[in-house]
Amino acid sequence: VVHGLAGSLFLFGLIVKVWSAMLVSVPVYYWKDIFLDRPVSTFVVAGPYKVFTNPMYGVGHLTAYAVAIYNNSLY
């Protein structure tokens, strides 16, 4: 049961993170807009961004939590 839960969380987190990164595009994902001091993309409110405030860093970290659950980490 634990391994099934960990696998499900990992898969869900990975899908949401990749989907979010594809929506915002690579230049925004690597913070190119900060270094160029100009916008390189438009604000996106689609896909996981409709449901989650920051899916790449909130839900996207489920992959790390899933690995910890899979390895029976106490932390």
Summary of the structure (lengths in Angstrom):
residues: 75
radius of gyration: 14.9
end to end distance: 19.1
largest distance: 48.4
contacts: 189
relative contact order: 0.24
helix: 64%
strand: 0%
